[in-house]
């Protein structure tokens, strides 16, 4: 008998619980990637913050690189298509 036959089938409830963990896991992975990047690059990343492109260092200091133009507001659910 194989081990796969001993596994229990995932129920709808179990699947919903597992799917509910995805946002937390994704946020954790994003934060870990951010800090890993800071460490690997000598402590510098570029980030968009409050309409500005900023350079952020591992010590928390921030330097404004460029002011960015205000983006176009889009209603939730709008599907955008690339113009060819």
C-alpha positions in Angstrom: 0.0 0.0 0.0 1.4 3.4 -0.9 1.5 6.4 1.5 -0.8 8.4 -0.8 -3.7 6.2 -0.1 -3.3 6.9 3.7 -3.6 10.7 3.1 -6.9 12.2 3.9 -8.8 14.1 1.2 -8.8 17.9 1.6 -12.3 19.1 2.5 -13.8 22.4 1.3 -13.4 23.8 4.8 -9.8 22.7 4.9 -9.1 24.2 1.5 -10.6 27.5 2.6 -8.5 27.6 5.7 -5.4 26.8 3.6 -6.3 29.5 1.0 -6.9 32.0 3.9 -3.2 31.7 4.8 -2.0 32.8 1.4 -2.0 36.6 2.0 -0.1 36.3 5.2 2.5 34.0 3.6 2.8 36.3 0.6 3.4 39.3 2.8 6.0 37.4 4.8 7.8 36.4 1.6 7.7 40.0 0.3 9.2 41.3 3.5 11.9 38.6 3.5 12.8 39.4 -0.1 13.0 43.1 0.7 15.4 42.5 3.5 17.4 40.0 1.6 17.8 42.5 -1.3 18.9 45.2 1.1 21.6 42.9 2.5 22.8 41.7 -0.9 23.0 45.1 -2.5 24.9 46.7 0.3 21.8 48.0 1.9 20.1 50.1 -0.8 16.8 49.6 -2.7 14.6 51.9 -4.8 11.0 52.3 -3.7 7.9 54.3 -4.7 6.6 56.3 -1.7 4.1 59.1 -1.5 4.5 60.1 -5.2 8.3 59.9 -5.1 11.0 57.5 -6.1 13.2 57.1 -3.0 16.4 55.3 -2.2 16.1 53.4 1.1 19.1 52.2 3.0 19.3 49.3 5.5 19.8 51.9 8.3 16.3 53.3 7.5 17.5 56.6 5.9 15.7 57.7 2.8 16.9 59.9 -0.1 14.5 61.3 -2.7 15.6 60.4 -6.2 12.7 61.8 -8.3 9.2 63.2 -7.9 6.8 61.2 -9.9 3.7 62.5 -11.8 0.3 61.7 -10.4 -1.0 58.5 -11.7 -4.3 58.0 -13.5 -7.1 56.9 -11.2 -8.8 53.7 -12.3 -12.0 52.3 -10.9 -11.8 49.0 -9.2 -12.5 46.1 -11.6 -11.5 48.1 -14.8 -9.8 45.8 -17.3 -6.9 47.6 -19.0 -5.6 46.5 -22.5 -2.3 47.2 -24.0 -2.5 49.4 -27.2 -0.6 47.9 -30.1 
